[in-house]
Amino acid sequence: MLTALFLFGSTVGSQFGIVQQMILQGLGPVQAGVSQMVASFHVVTDDYLALWSIRDDNKRLRLVIADYQQQLDQYRESYARNRYLENELNFKKEENFPSLTARVIGKDPSFWFQTLIVDQGKSGGVVEGMVARTSLGVVGQVIQVSDNYAKILLTNAPSSAIDAMIQKNRVRGILKGAADKGYVLYYILKNADVVVGDRVVTAGIGGIFPSGLPLGTVSAVRSQRRGMFQEIEVTPIVDFGQLEMVFIDLSEKQKIAEEMGITNKPVVE
């Protein structure tokens, strides 16, 4: 209506100049407000559309990043596995002992008899009593064999006991498995020099484990008021939860076979 009055006043000349001025004075702020509202509406609309565009871009980028992250995880796993296998194979070449490479295909989680199942058996020359090793140290001993598979009793199983010694001073004791807690080394006299960090290796007594194979490191030493011996905890050098492959030591194969009445000669890899 104000606009109509303004146009009407402008058509009749200066007779309505004062009215025209009044109309203009009232119409100006209204038009300014409308213009401002329209401009604000355009800004909000543009921002809203831009926000949706950004959200779409974010979704797309998240998918791209997730894909790259998955590829990166696969590359890391492949790299870690290659390094692991390379270290193990280099160990086999450097040590140069007759051995059979076996892949871990199963695990028995029972507390007393913690064992691994590997994909090598009688057909490969494996017999009960053979020692399983990795580049780090002793894994365990073969306790059961079929044609194509073998069961290995882990050295940290509570039913396992190994003649062991402190490497630095050759003090000997019996290393018994303690499952997830590692090992406990028994029958070490109180006057023996044993400190945290000392390396524990096989003593080679009994003819089962060769002398000097790494078993673990001393993690705690306690002397009881009563008794002659120290209480020594040992952390295994082998991570039994991450074993993928082992080497079955065939060095004593002929001796073990003769003791068991087996005359066939195993094939050495």
C-alpha positions in Angstrom: 0.0 0.0 0.0 2.8 2.4 0.8 4.3 1.7 -2.6 1.0 2.4 -4.3 0.7 5.7 -2.5 4.2 6.6 -3.4 3.6 5.9 -7.1 0.4 7.8 -7.0 2.1 10.8 -5.4 4.8 10.8 -8.0 2.3 10.9 -10.9 0.5 14.1 -9.8 3.6 16.3 -9.6 4.7 18.4 -6.7 1.2 18.9 -5.3 1.8 15.9 -3.1 5.5 16.4 -2.5 5.1 16.4 1.2 3.0 13.2 1.1 5.5 11.7 -1.2 8.3 12.5 1.2 6.4 11.0 4.1 5.7 7.9 2.2 9.3 7.6 1.2 10.4 8.2 4.7 8.2 5.3 5.9 8.9 3.0 3.0 12.7 3.3 3.2 13.2 1.4 6.4 10.7 -1.3 5.4 12.4 -1.9 2.1 15.8 -1.9 3.8 14.5 -4.5 6.3 13.0 -6.7 3.5 16.3 -6.5 1.6 18.2 -7.4 4.6 15.9 -10.4 5.3 16.2 -11.5 1.7 20.0 -11.2 1.9 20.1 -13.1 5.2 17.9 -15.9 3.7 20.3 -16.3 0.8 23.2 -16.4 3.1 21.5 -19.1 5.3 20.5 -21.1 2.2 24.1 -20.9 0.8 25.6 -22.0 4.1 23.1 -24.8 4.4 23.9 -26.1 0.9 27.6 -25.7 1.6 27.2 -27.6 4.9 25.6 -30.5 3.1 28.3 -30.5 0.5 31.0 -30.6 3.3 29.1 -33.5 4.9 29.1 -35.5 1.7 32.8 -34.8 1.2 33.5 -35.9 4.8 31.7 -39.1 4.3 33.6 -39.8 1.1 36.9 -38.9 2.7 36.1 -41.2 5.7 35.5 -44.1 3.3 38.8 -43.3 1.5 40.7 -43.1 4.7 39.2 -46.4 6.0 40.2 -48.1 2.8 43.8 -46.7 3.1 43.9 -47.7 6.7 42.9 -51.3 5.8 45.5 -51.4 3.1 48.1 -50.0 5.6 47.2 -52.7 8.2 47.6 -55.4 5.6 51.0 -54.0 4.5 52.1 -53.8 8.1 51.0 -57.4 8.8 52.8 -58.6 5.6 55.9 -56.7 6.5 55.9 -58.1 10.1 55.3 -61.6 8.9 58.1 -61.4 6.3 60.5 -60.1 8.9 59.5 -62.9 11.3 60.0 -65.5 8.7 63.3 -64.0 7.5 64.7 -63.9 11.0 63.7 -67.6 11.6 65.2 -68.7 8.3 68.4 -66.8 8.9 68.6 -68.4 12.3 68.3 -71.8 10.7 71.1 -71.1 8.3 73.4 -69.6 10.8 73.0 -72.3 13.5 73.3 -75.0 10.8 71.7 -77.7 12.9 69.6 -80.5 11.2 66.0 -79.4 11.7 62.5 -79.8 10.3 60.4 -76.6 9.8 56.9 -77.0 11.2 53.9 -74.7 11.1 51.8 -74.2 14.2 48.2 -75.2 13.4 46.6 -75.5 16.8 47.0 -75.0 20.5 45.7 -76.8 23.6 44.9 -74.1 26.2 44.6 -76.5 29.2 46.5 -75.4 32.2 48.5 -78.5 33.1 49.3 -79.7 29.6 49.8 -76.6 27.4 50.7 -77.9 24.0 51.0 -77.0 20.3 50.0 -79.0 17.3 52.3 -78.7 14.3 52.0 -80.0 10.7 55.0 -82.4 10.8 54.9 -86.0 11.9 56.4 -89.4 11.4 56.4 -89.0 7.6 58.9 -86.1 8.1 61.0 -88.0 10.6 59.6 -86.6 13.8 59.7 -88.9 16.9 58.7 -88.4 20.5 61.4 -86.6 22.6 62.6 -84.2 19.9 63.1 -80.6 20.9 61.2 -77.7 19.3 63.0 -74.4 19.0 62.8 -70.9 17.5 65.4 -68.3 16.8 64.9 -67.0 20.4 65.1 -70.2 22.3 63.4 -73.4 23.4 59.7 -73.9 22.8 59.2 -77.4 24.1 59.4 -81.1 23.5 57.5 -83.5 21.2 55.3 -85.8 23.3 53.0 -87.3 20.7 53.4 -88.1 17.0 51.0 -89.2 14.2 51.9 -89.7 10.5 51.5 -86.0 9.6 51.2 -84.1 12.9 53.0 -83.8 16.2 52.1 -82.4 19.7 54.6 -80.3 21.5 54.6 -79.8 25.3 55.5 -76.2 25.9 58.3 -75.5 28.4 56.0 -73.2 30.4 53.4 -75.9 31.0 53.2 -76.8 34.7 53.9 -80.4 33.9 57.2 -79.4 32.3 60.6 -79.5 34.2 64.0 -78.8 32.6 67.5 -79.0 34.0 68.6 -75.4 33.7 71.4 -73.1 34.8 72.3 -69.4 35.3 74.5 -68.7 32.3 77.0 -66.4 33.9 78.1 -68.7 36.8 76.7 -72.1 35.7 74.7 -72.6 38.9 72.2 -75.3 38.2 68.6 -75.9 39.2 65.3 -77.2 37.9 63.1 -74.9 35.8 59.4 -75.6 36.1 56.6 -74.2 34.0 54.2 -71.8 35.6 51.8 -71.2 32.6 51.1 -67.5 32.1 53.5 -66.6 34.9 56.4 -68.1 33.0 58.9 -70.2 35.0 60.1 -70.8 38.5 63.7 -71.9 39.0 64.1 -74.2 42.0 67.0 -75.6 44.1 69.3 -72.6 43.7 71.2 -72.1 47.0 70.8 -68.9 48.9 74.6 -68.1 48.6 74.4 -68.3 44.8 74.9 -65.0 42.9 71.6 -64.5 41.1 70.2 -61.1 40.2 67.3 -59.8 38.0 68.3 -59.9 34.4 70.5 -63.0 34.5 70.0 -65.3 31.6 68.8 -68.8 32.2 69.8 -71.6 29.7 69.5 -75.4 29.4 72.0 -77.3 31.5 72.2 -80.2 29.0 71.7 -82.9 31.8 69.7 -85.9 30.9 70.4 -85.8 27.2 67.0 -84.2 26.2 67.9 -80.6 25.7 71.4 -79.6 24.4 73.4 -77.4 26.7 73.2 -73.6 26.4 69.8 -73.1 24.7 68.1 -69.9 25.9 65.1 -70.3 28.2 64.5 -66.9 29.7 65.7 -64.1 32.1 65.5 -63.8 35.9 62.6 -61.4 36.7 62.5 -61.8 40.5 64.7 -63.2 43.3 63.5 -63.9 46.8 65.2 -65.5 49.8 62.9 -67.2 52.3 63.7 -67.2 56.0 63.5 -70.9 56.2 65.1 -73.3 53.8 68.3 -73.5 51.8 67.1 -72.2 48.5 66.1 -69.0 46.7 62.8 -68.5 45.0 63.5 -67.3 41.5 61.0 -66.3 38.9 62.0 -66.4 35.2 60.4 -64.7 32.2 60.4 -66.9 29.1 62.4 -65.6 26.2 59.8 -67.1 23.8 56.4 -65.5 23.4 54.3 -68.7 23.3 51.2 -66.8 22.3 52.7 -65.6 19.0 54.3 -68.7 17.7 53.7 -69.4 14.0 56.4 -71.8 13.2 59.0 -73.9 15.0 62.1 -75.9 14.2 62.1 -79.5 15.3 65.7 -80.3 16.2 66.8 -83.5 14.5 70.3 -83.6 16.0 69.4 -86.4 18.3 67.1 -88.2 15.9 69.2 -91.4 15.6 69.7 -91.7 19.3 66.1 -91.2 20.1 65.0 -93.5 17.3 67.3 -96.3 18.6 66.0 -95.9 22.1 62.4 -96.2 20.8 63.3 -99.1 18.5 62.7 -97.0 15.3 65.2 -97.8 12.4 63.9 -95.5 9.7 66.0 -92.5 8.9 64.1 -89.2 8.9 64.5 -86.8 6.0 66.3 -83.6 7.0 65.1 -80.3 5.3 
